[in-house]
Amino acid sequence: MNGSSIPADSKKNEFLDKITCHETARRERTINRTGNLVNRGKLSLAEGDYGKALRLFSAAIKEDGGDWEAPFESGKVNYLNGEYAAAERQLKKSINLNPDNANAISLLLKIYRSRGRINEAVELLHITARKKANIDLMEEKAAVYLAAGLINEAERTLKRGLELEPDNGRLIARLGETYELCGEDDKALETYLLAKRCGAEKNDTRVRLGRIYLHRKEYEKAEVELTKAYAAGKDDPLILSYLGDLFLATARYELAAEFLCRAVELDKKNGKLRLALGKALEKTGNCRAALREYKNAGKLGESSETVLKFSAAAHFHNVSARLAGKNVYSPVLNEELHSRAVKAAKNINLTSHSFEKFMKLGILLRDVQEIEPAADMFEKARLWGKRREDPAKINAALNELEITRKDKVLKSQPRELRLTLTGKCNLECIMCNSKSNWEISHACCDEIKSMLPRLETVFWGAGAGEVFMYKGFKELLGKSLKYREINHIVNTNGLLIDKAAAELLSALKAKIIFSIDGSKEGTYENIRKGASFRKLAENIELVNRFKKKVNSCVKQDERRMLTDINFVVMKSNFMEMEAIFDFMCANGFDGITYSAVDNILGTENLFLNGRAAAIARIRKSAANIIKKSLKLKKIVTFRFPRFDLGEKSKTTKSTNKGSCSDYMFCYRPWKSVFVSGEGELRPHCFCNNPAGNLMSGTIEDCWNGTGMRSYREHISRGSYTMCDYKCIAGMAENEHG
C-alpha cells in the first residue's frame, strides 16, 4: 500500500462534510430568502397592500415549507380580507409548526369566536392550555370563555393577566364584562370607568359604558357615551344596535328603526338585531315590514317567547288595518254589566231557573271577577243536572267550577273533542302539507264512544285528512244517535258524502262545514287538485234535501242541521271573496268563515307576502260582505287579523271591580282535547306543544297528564308561551267560556 494514500473512510467523511456544509449554506440562503420575503410582506401589510403582502407570504411558504411565520402572516392577511376559511388553514399550519405561537392561537380563537364556533374555540384552549400565553392571548381566552358562558374561567384568566400588567385597560374592560354578565352592574360600571382611566381603547370603553347605562335605565348618560362612540365608528353594527335599543326605550321609534336597519344591513345574519328592528318597525306602524323581520329572526334561531309575542302583535295590526284595542281578550269591566250580574245572582233560586241560566250567570260573574258568586252559580247548575240525572250537564257545571278555581287536576271530563280520524285525503290541495296514512286506532274509537254521554261538542275532521275516508266514521255517528244534544261539527270537502251519510247526519244535531275555496269551477279545481266542482254541487243539493226536511217542522233558532262554508283566503282566490258569499246564499248555506291561509310561506300567503293593492281589495271585500250579511241575516266570520272597517268602536267606562290580569286568555286546556293527524293530543289544533300521544297512552291519560297540566298552569298565571300566534292574534275562534 502506498503510504501517501488517503483511507476510504476519511474520503467518505470529507465528502459528507462537504454535503453538510452545502446543505447548511443552502438552508441559510433559503432562510434568508424566506425572511426577506416575509419582511417585505410585513412591509406591504403595514402599507395596506394586502394583495402584494399575500403574494409575498405565499412565495415564502413555497420557498420554505417548514417556516411557521409565513403561514401565520398569510393567515393574518386572509383574516383582514374576511377570508376566514383560508385564514384558519394557514393559522393551523403555523401552530403545527410552532405550538408556542401565541399570536396564531389568539387569532384562530378570534376567528372561531366571531364565527360562533365556540365549542371549537374551547377545545383549542384545552389543547394549548399549557402553552405560554402573552397578554393578547389571555384577553382572547377570556373572550372565548365569556362567549361559552364560562364566566368564572374568564375572570380567573383576566386576573392572571392583570397580575402581569395591572394597568392593562383592555383586560380591566374585559373583567367588567364578567361582572356585567353576572348581573353586578354597579361593579361592572366601576370597572369600566377604571378601564377608561387606564387607557383602554376609548371607543370600546364608550360602547361598554353606554351599554351598562342602558341596562341601568340611565338613558341620558347612555346617549352621551353611545353618540360619541357612533361618531368614531359609524359602521359598527354593535354601536348601531345599542343606539336602536336606546331610541326604542325612549320611544323615538323612527330613529330606532333607522339605526337598527343600518345595523341589519351590516350584520344580516343576526337574529337579535332583526327582532329589535321588527319591534321598531311595528311601533312606527310599518307592520308588514315588521312581520318580515320577525320571520327572518325566527329563521336565524330567535324562536323564543319574544319572537312569538312580537309576531302575534304584528299579525294583530297587519293587513293595512288596525285592531281595536290593545288586548282584545281582556274583558270590558263595565260598571253597569257588573251591577246587573251581581243583582241577578242575588235574586236567583234553584227551582225557577234553568241550567242554562245558572251557567250564563256564573260565566258573567266570573268575567267581572266575582269569583265566589260565580262558583255558587256553577254549583247550583251541577245540582240541577244531578236532579235530572244528566251526565253532560253535571260534567259541564263541574268543569266551569274547576275553571273558576283555576284547578290544574280536573275531576270533570273533556266537554269537547276535536278529532282527526285519518290523515288520508282524496285531494291534493295547494295550501295543504299535512296529508298522511295515519288512522285512529280501534281502541281510541272505543274510548271516544265511552265519552259520548258527557260530551257537548264533537268536531269531526278537525285536522288534516278527509273525515269520510275513515271507514268507521259512520259507525261513530251511529253510536252518537242516543245522545241527541251533542253538537256535531263535520269538516269535509263534501265530495264523498252519500245518501246514507246525509241521512245519518240529519238525525243528529249537526253542522256540516264544506271546504270550498273558489266560487268558480276553474278556481276551485285549481286550488283543490283532484276535486270536481260538478260533484260538489250535486252533494250540496243532496245535503240540502235532508236539511230542509229535518228543519221544516222547527223554529228558526231550533234548527238541528246547518251547513257552512270555510273559504281559505289566498292569492289564487282573494278576488272571489264576495262571489263566494253570493254562492253561499244561492246554495242555502247558513254561514261562511273566511280563514287566512297560514301553513304556507310562499306567494299564496297574502298575509305575509301581500301587496298593498291585494290587501286593500281584501279589506274592501270584507266591508262589503259584512254589509250584505247584516241585510240577509247570514253569519260571517273572519279568521284573520280583524279589520278596522272605519266604524267607531264603542267604548265603555272602566271600573276597578276585578282585574284584567286575573282574566284567563283561553279555557281550552280545561274543556277540550284535539287529536292530530299523527295521534298527538293538544287542547286545540293551534296549540304549540303536544300534551300526549295515542301511540303511548289514551285520551284519559292525557287529560290530567303533565302536558295538559302545564298548559293550565301557564294560562292561569297569564303566560302564553305555549300558545300559537294565531290564537293570540285572533286568527282562531275565541274560547273564553
PASEVEX-528648 format. One record per residue (C-alpha): residue in three letters; residue number from 0; x, y, z. Coordinates in steps of 0.25 Angstrom, whole numbers, plus 5000, padded with zeros to 4 digits. Last residue first. Layout:
PASEVEX-528648
 residu num    x    y    z
    ala NUM    X    Y    Z
...
//
This chain:
PASEVEX-528648
 residu num    x    y    z
    gly 736 4535 5121 5113
    his 735 4547 5128 5108
    glu 734 4549 5122 5094
    asn 733 4551 5132 5083
    glu 732 4552 5125 5069
    ala 731 4566 5125 5064
    met 730 4572 5136 5055
    gly 729 4571 5146 5067
    ala 728 4586 5150 5068
    ile 727 4588 5142 5081
    cys 726 4581 5130 5075
    lys 725 4589 5131 5062
    tyr 724 4602 5134 5070
    asp 723 4602 5120 5076
    cys 722 4601 5118 5091
    met 721 4611 5110 5099
    thr 720 4618 5124 5103
    tyr 719 4604 5130 5107
    ser 718 4607 5133 5122
    gly 717 4596 5139 5129
    arg 716 4597 5131 5142
    ser 715 4585 5122 5139
    ile 714 4590 5121 5125
    his 713 4603 5115 5129
    glu 712 4598 5105 5139
    arg 711 4587 5100 5130
    tyr 710 4596 5097 5119
    ser 709 4606 5090 5128
    arg 708 4594 5082 5134
    met 707 4591 5077 5120
    gly 706 4606 5073 5117
    thr 705 4608 5066 5131
    gly 704 4595 5057 5130
    asn 703 4581 5061 5135
    trp 702 4574 5059 5121
    cys 701 4586 5052 5115
    asp 700 4583 5038 5121
    glu 699 4568 5039 5118
    ile 698 4571 5042 5104
    thr 697 4579 5029 5104
    gly 696 4594 5026 5104
    ser 695 4607 5023 5097
    met 694 4603 5023 5082
    leu 693 4591 5032 5085
    asn 692 4601 5043 5089
    gly 691 4601 5054 5100
    ala 690 4601 5069 5103
    pro 689 4607 5073 5090
    asn 688 4613 5087 5089
    asn 687 4609 5098 5080
    cys 686 4594 5099 5082
    phe 685 4587 5103 5069
    cys 684 4580 5089 5067
    his 683 4574 5091 5081
    pro 682 4576 5085 5095
    arg 681 4587 5076 5090
    leu 680 4588 5061 5087
    glu 679 4597 5055 5076
    gly 678 4592 5043 5068
    glu 677 4599 5047 5055
    gly 676 4587 5054 5049
    ser 675 4584 5062 5062
    val 674 4575 5058 5073
    phe 673 4569 5071 5080
    val 672 4565 5071 5094
    ser 671 4555 5081 5100
    lys 670 4550 5088 5113
    trp 669 4561 5091 5123
    pro 668 4572 5093 5113
    arg 667 4562 5100 5104
    tyr 666 4559 5111 5115
    cys 665 4567 5123 5108
    phe 664 4573 5136 5112
    met 663 4570 5136 5126
    tyr 662 4565 5148 5133
    asp 661 4572 5151 5146
    ser 660 4581 5162 5140
    cys 659 4568 5168 5135
    ser 658 4566 5172 5150
    gly 657 4553 5172 5157
    lys 656 4544 5183 5161
    asn 655 4553 5195 5158
    thr 654 4543 5200 5147
    ser 653 4545 5204 5133
    lys 652 4534 5212 5125
    thr 651 4532 5206 5112
    thr 650 4536 5210 5098
    lys 649 4529 5206 5085
    ser 648 4538 5205 5073
    lys 647 4536 5215 5062
    glu 646 4533 5208 5049
    gly 645 4544 5210 5038
    leu 644 4545 5196 5035
    asp 643 4556 5193 5045
    phe 642 4559 5179 5041
    arg 641 4561 5166 5049
    pro 640 4574 5159 5047
    phe 639 4570 5146 5040
    arg 638 4559 5136 5043
    phe 637 4547 5145 5038
    thr 636 4533 5140 5042
    val 635 4520 5143 5034
    ile 634 4507 5138 5039
    lys 633 4495 5142 5029
    lys 632 4484 5151 5033
    leu 631 4482 5156 5018
    lys 630 4484 5171 5022
    leu 629 4494 5168 5032
    ser 628 4502 5159 5023
    lys 627 4502 5168 5012
    lys 626 4508 5179 5020
    ile 625 4518 5170 5026
    ile 624 4522 5165 5012
    asn 623 4524 5179 5006
    ala 622 4534 5182 5018
    ala 621 4541 5169 5016
    ser 620 4542 5172 5001
    lys 619 4548 5185 5003
    arg 618 4559 5180 5013
    ile 617 4562 5168 5003
    arg 616 4564 5178 4992
    ala 615 4573 5188 5000
    ile 614 4581 5176 5004
    ala 613 4583 5172 4989
    ala 612 4586 5186 4985
    ala 611 4596 5188 4997
    arg 610 4604 5175 4993
    gly 609 4603 5163 5001
    asn 608 4614 5154 5005
    leu 607 4611 5150 5019
    phe 606 4596 5152 5019
    leu 605 4596 5149 5004
    asn 604 4601 5135 5006
    glu 603 4600 5129 4992
    thr 602 4613 5135 4990
    gly 601 4620 5125 4998
    leu 600 4620 5123 5013
    ile 599 4610 5112 5015
    asn 598 4602 5108 5028
    asp 597 4594 5121 5030
    val 596 4584 5123 5019
    ala 595 4575 5133 5025
    ser 594 4561 5127 5028
    tyr 593 4548 5133 5023
    thr 592 4536 5126 5030
    ile 591 4523 5125 5024
    gly 590 4509 5124 5029
    asp 589 4495 5117 5027
    phe 588 4497 5111 5014
    gly 587 4485 5110 5004
    asn 586 4492 5109 4991
    ala 585 4489 5124 4986
    cys 584 4494 5130 4999
    met 583 4507 5123 4999
    phe 582 4510 5125 4985
    asp 581 4507 5140 4987
    phe 580 4517 5140 4999
    ile 579 4527 5132 4989
    ala 578 4526 5144 4980
    glu 577 4529 5154 4990
    met 576 4542 5147 4994
    glu 575 4545 5144 4979
    met 574 4557 5153 4977
    phe 573 4564 5146 4989
    asn 572 4564 5133 4981
    ser 571 4578 5130 4976
    lys 570 4586 5139 4985
    met 569 4580 5133 4998
    val 568 4567 5133 5006
    val 567 4563 5119 5011
    phe 566 4548 5119 5010
    asn 565 4540 5110 5020
    ile 564 4526 5109 5016
    asp 563 4514 5106 5026
    thr 562 4502 5096 5027
    leu 561 4493 5094 5038
    met 560 4484 5083 5043
    arg 559 4477 5083 5056
    arg 558 4469 5096 5054
    glu 557 4464 5102 5068
    asp 556 4466 5117 5065
    gln 555 4458 5116 5052
    lys 554 4446 5109 5059
    val 553 4444 5094 5056
    cys 552 4436 5086 5046
    ser 551 4444 5089 5033
    asn 550 4457 5087 5039
    val 549 4458 5072 5037
    lys 548 4453 5072 5023
    lys 547 4461 5084 5018
    lys 546 4474 5079 5023
    phe 545 4471 5065 5017
    arg 544 4469 5072 5003
    asn 543 4480 5082 5005
    val 542 4490 5070 5007
    leu 541 4487 5065 4994
    glu 540 4488 5078 4987
    ile 539 4501 5081 4993
    asn 538 4505 5067 4988
    glu 537 4502 5070 4974
    ala 536 4509 5084 4974
    leu 535 4522 5077 4979
    lys 534 4521 5067 4968
    arg 533 4520 5078 4958
    phe 532 4532 5085 4964
    ser 531 4540 5073 4963
    ala 530 4553 5071 4972
    gly 529 4566 5065 4968
    lys 528 4574 5077 4972
    arg 527 4567 5086 4981
    ile 526 4573 5100 4977
    asn 525 4572 5099 4962
    glu 524 4559 5091 4964
    tyr 523 4552 5103 4972
    thr 522 4558 5114 4963
    gly 521 4554 5107 4950
    glu 520 4540 5103 4955
    lys 519 4536 5117 4960
    ser 518 4533 5121 4974
    gly 517 4546 5116 4979
    asp 516 4552 5111 4993
    ile 515 4541 5102 4997
    ser 514 4543 5094 5010
    phe 513 4529 5090 5014
    ile 512 4525 5091 5028
    ile 511 4514 5082 5032
    lys 510 4507 5086 5045
    ala 509 4500 5075 5053
    lys 508 4489 5072 5063
    leu 507 4488 5057 5059
    ala 506 4477 5050 5050
    ser 505 4481 5059 5038
    leu 504 4495 5054 5039
    leu 503 4490 5040 5037
    glu 502 4482 5043 5025
    ala 501 4494 5051 5019
    ala 500 4503 5039 5021
    ala 499 4494 5029 5015
    lys 498 4491 5038 5003
    asp 497 4506 5039 5000
    ile 496 4516 5050 5005
    leu 495 4530 5047 4998
    leu 494 4531 5061 4991
    gly 493 4528 5069 5003
    asn 492 4542 5075 5005
    thr 491 4539 5072 5020
    asn 490 4538 5078 5034
    val 489 4527 5072 5042
    ile 488 4522 5079 5054
    his 487 4514 5070 5063
    asn 486 4507 5077 5075
    ile 485 4503 5067 5085
    glu 484 4488 5068 5090
    arg 483 4483 5056 5083
    tyr 482 4492 5046 5091
    lys 481 4486 5032 5086
    leu 480 4489 5036 5072
    ser 479 4504 5037 5075
    lys 478 4507 5022 5073
    gly 477 4502 5024 5059
    leu 476 4512 5035 5057
    leu 475 4523 5026 5061
    glu 474 4518 5015 5052
    lys 473 4518 5025 5040
    phe 472 4533 5029 5043
    gly 471 4538 5015 5043
    lys 470 4543 5014 5029
    tyr 469 4551 5027 5030
    met 468 4552 5034 5017
    phe 467 4539 5042 5021
    val 466 4547 5050 5030
    glu 465 4557 5055 5019
    gly 464 4571 5058 5024
    ala 463 4577 5069 5033
    gly 462 4572 5074 5046
    ala 461 4558 5076 5052
    gly 460 4551 5065 5043
    trp 459 4540 5062 5053
    phe 458 4538 5073 5063
    val 457 4530 5067 5075
    thr 456 4522 5076 5084
    glu 455 4515 5075 5098
    leu 454 4521 5062 5103
    arg 453 4518 5055 5116
    pro 452 4510 5043 5110
    leu 451 4519 5042 5098
    met 450 4532 5038 5106
    ser 449 4530 5023 5105
    lys 448 4529 5024 5090
    ile 447 4542 5032 5089
    glu 446 4549 5021 5097
    asp 445 4544 5011 5087
    cys 444 4549 5019 5076
    cys 443 4563 5020 5083
    ala 442 4564 5005 5084
    his 441 4560 5004 5069
    ser 440 4572 5012 5066
    ile 439 4572 5026 5059
    glu 438 4578 5026 5045
    trp 437 4591 5031 5039
    asn 436 4593 5030 5024
    ser 435 4598 5044 5023
    lys 434 4594 5058 5017
    ser 433 4599 5070 5025
    asn 432 4605 5080 5014
    cys 431 4592 5087 5010
    met 430 4591 5100 5003
    ile 429 4591 5094 4989
    cys 428 4581 5084 4991
    glu 427 4584 5070 4987
    leu 426 4570 5063 4989
    asn 425 4564 5049 4993
    cys 424 4570 5050 5007
    lys 423 4577 5041 5017
    gly 422 4581 5047 5031
    thr 421 4570 5039 5038
    leu 420 4561 5041 5049
    thr 419 4566 5055 5053
    leu 418 4557 5058 5065
    arg 417 4553 5071 5072
    leu 416 4547 5066 5085
    glu 415 4539 5076 5094
    arg 414 4534 5074 5108
    pro 413 4546 5067 5113
    gln 412 4544 5060 5127
    ser 411 4542 5067 5140
    lys 410 4550 5063 5152
    leu 409 4561 5072 5148
    val 408 4576 5074 5152
    lys 407 4581 5088 5150
    asp 406 4569 5095 5156
    lys 405 4567 5110 5153
    arg 404 4556 5112 5163
    thr 403 4547 5117 5152
    ile 402 4552 5107 5142
    glu 401 4548 5096 5153
    leu 400 4534 5102 5155
    glu 399 4532 5102 5140
    asn 398 4536 5087 5139
    leu 397 4527 5083 5150
    ala 396 4516 5090 5142
    ala 395 4519 5084 5129
    asn 394 4521 5070 5136
    ile 393 4507 5070 5143
    lys 392 4501 5076 5130
    ala 391 4507 5064 5121
    pro 390 4503 5054 5132
    asp 389 4488 5057 5132
    glu 388 4482 5050 5144
    arg 387 4471 5061 5145
    arg 386 4474 5064 5160
    lys 385 4489 5063 5157
    gly 384 4488 5073 5146
    trp 383 4481 5084 5155
    leu 382 4491 5081 5166
    arg 381 4502 5084 5156
    ala 380 4496 5097 5152
    lys 379 4495 5101 5166
    glu 378 4509 5098 5168
    phe 377 4512 5106 5155
    met 376 4504 5118 5161
    asp 375 4512 5117 5175
    ala 374 4525 5117 5168
    ala 373 4521 5130 5161
    pro 372 4516 5136 5174
    glu 371 4530 5133 5180
    ile 370 4538 5138 5168
    glu 369 4532 5152 5165
    gln 368 4543 5155 5155
    val 367 4535 5162 5145
    asp 366 4537 5151 5135
    arg 365 4534 5141 5147
    leu 364 4520 5147 5149
    leu 363 4517 5146 5134
    ile 362 4521 5132 5134
    gly 361 4513 5128 5146
    leu 360 4501 5136 5140
    lys 359 4502 5128 5127
    met 358 4503 5115 5135
    phe 357 4491 5117 5144
    lys 356 4483 5122 5132
    glu 355 4486 5110 5124
    phe 354 4482 5100 5135
    ser 353 4468 5107 5136
    his 352 4463 5116 5147
    ser 351 4451 5115 5156
    thr 350 4454 5104 5165
    leu 349 4469 5107 5170
    asn 348 4467 5122 5173
    ile 347 4473 5134 5166
    asn 346 4471 5148 5172
    lys 345 4485 5150 5177
    ala 344 4491 5145 5164
    ala 343 4483 5155 5156
    lys 342 4488 5167 5165
    val 341 4502 5163 5164
    ala 340 4501 5162 5148
    arg 339 4494 5175 5147
    ser 338 4504 5182 5155
    his 337 4516 5177 5147
    leu 336 4510 5180 5134
    glu 335 4506 5194 5138
    glu 334 4520 5197 5144
    asn 333 4527 5191 5131
    leu 332 4539 5182 5133
    val 331 4542 5180 5118
    pro 330 4548 5166 5117
    ser 329 4563 5165 5113
    tyr 328 4564 5157 5101
    val 327 4564 5168 5091
    asn 326 4577 5174 5097
    lys 325 4582 5187 5092
    gly 324 4568 5192 5086
    ala 323 4562 5191 5072
    leu 322 4571 5184 5062
    arg 321 4577 5193 5052
    ala 320 4577 5191 5037
    ser 319 4587 5190 5025
    val 318 4587 5175 5026
    asn 317 4595 5176 5039
    his 316 4592 5180 5053
    phe 315 4590 5167 5060
    his 314 4599 5160 5051
    ala 313 4610 5170 5057
    ala 312 4606 5167 5071
    ala 311 4606 5152 5069
    ser 310 4620 5153 5063
    phe 309 4624 5161 5075
    lys 308 4619 5151 5085
    leu 307 4624 5139 5077
    val 306 4638 5145 5075
    thr 305 4639 5149 5090
    glu 304 4635 5135 5094
    ser 303 4647 5130 5087
    ser 302 4649 5125 5073
    glu 301 4661 5134 5070
    gly 300 4669 5124 5062
    leu 299 4672 5131 5049
    lys 298 4659 5126 5043
    gly 297 4651 5132 5054
    ala 296 4658 5146 5053
    asn 295 4655 5146 5038
    lys 294 4640 5144 5041
    tyr 293 4641 5155 5051
    glu 292 4647 5164 5041
    arg 291 4636 5161 5031
    leu 290 4626 5163 5041
    ala 289 4632 5177 5044
    ala 288 4632 5180 5029
    arg 287 4617 5177 5028
    cys 286 4615 5185 5041
    asn 285 4620 5198 5037
    gly 284 4613 5206 5048
    thr 283 4625 5212 5054
    lys 282 4624 5203 5066
    glu 281 4624 5191 5057
    leu 280 4636 5196 5050
    ala 279 4643 5197 5064
    lys 278 4639 5183 5068
    gly 277 4643 5177 5055
    leu 276 4657 5184 5056
    ala 275 4659 5178 5070
    leu 274 4656 5164 5065
    arg 273 4665 5166 5053
    leu 272 4676 5171 5062
    lys 271 4674 5158 5071
    gly 270 4674 5149 5059
    asn 269 4688 5154 5054
    lys 268 4690 5148 5040
    lys 267 4689 5161 5032
    asp 266 4700 5168 5040
    leu 265 4704 5181 5033
    glu 264 4690 5183 5027
    val 263 4684 5179 5040
    ala 262 4691 5190 5047
    arg 261 4686 5200 5037
    cys 260 4672 5196 5039
    leu 259 4674 5197 5054
    phe 258 4679 5211 5053
    glu 257 4667 5216 5044
    ala 256 4657 5208 5052
    ala 255 4661 5213 5065
    leu 254 4661 5227 5060
    glu 253 4647 5226 5055
    tyr 252 4643 5219 5069
    arg 251 4648 5230 5078
    ala 250 4640 5224 5090
    thr 249 4652 5225 5100
    ala 248 4654 5210 5101
    leu 247 4653 5209 5086
    phe 246 4663 5220 5084
    leu 245 4673 5213 5094
    asp 244 4671 5200 5087
    gly 243 4674 5206 5073
    leu 242 4686 5213 5079
    tyr 241 4691 5199 5085
    ser 240 4689 5193 5071
    leu 239 4696 5204 5064
    ile 238 4708 5202 5073
    leu 237 4708 5187 5071
    pro 236 4707 5189 5056
    asp 235 4719 5197 5055
    asp 234 4719 5206 5042
    lys 233 4718 5219 5049
    gly 232 4731 5217 5058
    ala 231 4736 5230 5064
    ala 230 4723 5238 5063
    tyr 229 4716 5226 5068
    ala 228 4725 5224 5080
    lys 227 4722 5239 5084
    thr 226 4707 5236 5082
    leu 225 4708 5224 5090
    glu 224 4714 5231 5102
    val 223 4705 5243 5103
    glu 222 4693 5234 5100
    ala 221 4696 5225 5111
    lys 220 4697 5236 5121
    glu 219 4683 5242 5117
    tyr 218 4677 5228 5117
    glu 217 4681 5224 5131
    lys 216 4672 5212 5130
    arg 215 4682 5203 5138
    his 214 4683 5194 5126
    leu 213 4685 5206 5116
    tyr 212 4696 5211 5126
    ile 211 4703 5198 5125
    arg 210 4702 5198 5109
    gly 209 4707 5212 5108
    leu 208 4719 5209 5117
    arg 207 4722 5197 5109
    val 206 4721 5205 5096
    arg 205 4729 5217 5102
    thr 204 4740 5207 5106
    asp 203 4741 5201 5092
    asn 202 4742 5215 5087
    lys 201 4753 5219 5096
    glu 200 4762 5207 5095
    ala 199 4766 5205 5110
    gly 198 4775 5216 5115
    cys 197 4776 5212 5130
    arg 196 4765 5223 5133
    lys 195 4755 5217 5123
    ala 194 4758 5203 5129
    leu 193 4755 5209 5143
    leu 192 4742 5214 5138
    tyr 191 4739 5201 5132
    thr 190 4742 5194 5146
    glu 189 4733 5204 5154
    leu 188 4721 5201 5144
    ala 187 4723 5186 5145
    lys 186 4723 5187 5160
    asp 185 4710 5194 5159
    asp 184 4704 5185 5149
    glu 183 4707 5172 5156
    gly 182 4697 5164 5147
    cys 181 4707 5153 5146
    leu 180 4709 5156 5131
    glu 179 4712 5171 5135
    tyr 178 4723 5166 5145
    thr 177 4729 5157 5134
    glu 176 4729 5169 5125
    gly 175 4736 5178 5135
    leu 174 4747 5168 5134
    arg 173 4748 5170 5119
    ala 172 4750 5185 5122
    ile 171 4761 5182 5132
    leu 170 4768 5174 5122
    arg 169 4767 5185 5111
    gly 168 4772 5195 5121
    asn 167 4785 5188 5125
    asp 166 4789 5195 5138
    pro 165 4792 5183 5146
    glu 164 4800 5176 5135
    leu 163 4806 5163 5140
    glu 162 4796 5161 5151
    leu 161 4785 5167 5142
    gly 160 4787 5155 5132
    arg 159 4785 5145 5144
    lys 158 4772 5153 5147
    leu 157 4767 5152 5133
    thr 156 4769 5137 5133
    arg 155 4762 5135 5146
    glu 154 4750 5144 5142
    ala 153 4749 5137 5129
    glu 152 4749 5123 5136
    asn 151 4738 5128 5145
    ile 150 4730 5133 5134
    leu 149 4729 5120 5126
    gly 148 4717 5125 5118
    ala 147 4724 5120 5105
    ala 146 4725 5134 5099
    leu 145 4731 5139 5113
    tyr 144 4741 5127 5112
    val 143 4744 5131 5098
    ala 142 4746 5146 5102
    ala 141 4755 5141 5113
    lys 140 4764 5133 5104
    glu 139 4765 5145 5095
    glu 138 4770 5154 5106
    met 137 4780 5144 5111
    leu 136 4785 5142 5096
    asp 135 4787 5157 5095
    ile 134 4794 5157 5109
    asn 133 4804 5146 5105
    ala 132 4802 5132 5107
    lys 131 4812 5120 5109
    lys 130 4806 5107 5105
    arg 129 4800 5098 5116
    ala 128 4785 5101 5111
    thr 127 4788 5099 5097
    ile 126 4779 5087 5095
    his 125 4769 5091 5105
    leu 124 4768 5105 5098
    leu 123 4766 5099 5085
    glu 122 4754 5091 5090
    val 121 4748 5104 5095
    ala 120 4750 5110 5082
    glu 119 4744 5098 5075
    asn 118 4732 5099 5084
    ile 117 4730 5114 5082
    arg 116 4729 5113 5067
    gly 115 4720 5126 5066
    arg 114 4728 5131 5054
    ser 113 4734 5143 5062
    arg 112 4738 5133 5073
    tyr 111 4745 5123 5064
    ile 110 4752 5134 5057
    lys 109 4757 5141 5070
    leu 108 4762 5127 5075
    leu 107 4770 5126 5062
    leu 106 4776 5140 5064
    ser 105 4780 5136 5079
    ile 104 4786 5123 5075
    ala 103 4794 5130 5064
    asn 102 4799 5141 5073
    ala 101 4802 5130 5084
    asn 100 4812 5123 5074
    asp  99 4817 5112 5085
    pro  98 4811 5101 5076
    asn  97 4821 5105 5065
    leu  96 4820 5097 5052
    asn  95 4806 5091 5056
    ile  94 4802 5105 5060
    ser  93 4806 5111 5047
    lys  92 4798 5101 5039
    lys  91 4786 5103 5048
    leu  90 4788 5118 5045
    gln  89 4789 5116 5030
    arg  88 4776 5107 5029
    glu  87 4768 5117 5038
    ala  86 4772 5129 5030
    ala  85 4767 5121 5017
    ala  84 4754 5118 5024
    tyr  83 4753 5133 5029
    glu  82 4754 5140 5016
    gly  81 4750 5154 5022
    asn  80 4761 5161 5016
    leu  79 4767 5164 5030
    tyr  78 4766 5149 5033
    asn  77 4773 5146 5020
    val  76 4784 5155 5023
    lys  75 4786 5149 5037
    gly  74 4786 5135 5031
    ser  73 4797 5139 5022
    glu  72 4805 5145 5034
    phe  71 4804 5132 5041
    pro  70 4807 5124 5029
    ala  69 4820 5132 5027
    glu  68 4824 5131 5042
    trp  67 4824 5116 5043
    asp  66 4835 5112 5033
    gly  65 4836 5098 5030
    gly  64 4830 5099 5016
    asp  63 4841 5108 5012
    glu  62 4841 5115 4998
    lys  61 4827 5111 4995
    ile  60 4823 5117 5009
    ala  59 4831 5130 5005
    ala  58 4824 5131 4992
    ser  57 4811 5131 4999
    phe  56 4815 5141 5008
    leu  55 4820 5150 4997
    arg  54 4807 5148 4989
    leu  53 4799 5151 5002
    ala  52 4806 5164 5004
    lys  51 4804 5168 4990
    gly  50 4789 5166 4991
    tyr  49 4788 5173 5005
    asp  48 4794 5186 5001
    gly  47 4791 5193 5014
    glu  46 4805 5199 5016
    ala  45 4807 5191 5028
    leu  44 4803 5179 5020
    ser  43 4813 5183 5009
    leu  42 4824 5184 5020
    lys  41 4820 5171 5026
    gly  40 4821 5164 5012
    arg  39 4835 5170 5010
    asn  38 4839 5164 5023
    val  37 4833 5151 5020
    leu  36 4840 5151 5006
    asn  35 4853 5154 5012
    gly  34 4852 5144 5023
    thr  33 4849 5134 5013
    arg  32 4861 5138 5004
    asn  31 4870 5138 5017
    ile  30 4864 5125 5021
    thr  29 4866 5119 5008
    arg  28 4881 5124 5007
    glu  27 4883 5119 5021
    arg  26 4877 5105 5017
    arg  25 4886 5105 5004
    ala  24 4898 5108 5013
    thr  23 4895 5097 5023
    glu  22 4892 5088 5011
    his  21 4906 5091 5005
    cys  20 4913 5090 5018
    thr  19 4906 5076 5020
    ile  18 4910 5072 5006
    lys  17 4924 5076 5009
    asp  16 4925 5069 5022
    leu  15 4919 5056 5015
    phe  14 4930 5056 5005
    glu  13 4941 5058 5016
    asn  12 4935 5047 5023
    lys  11 4935 5038 5011
    lys  10 4949 5042 5008
    ser   9 4953 5038 5022
    asp   8 4947 5025 5022
    ala   7 4954 5021 5009
    pro   6 4968 5024 5015
    ile   5 4976 5034 5008
    ser   4 4989 5029 5000
    ser   3 5002 5035 5004
    gly   2 5007 5022 5010
    asn   1 5005 5014 4997
    met   0 5000 5000 5000
//
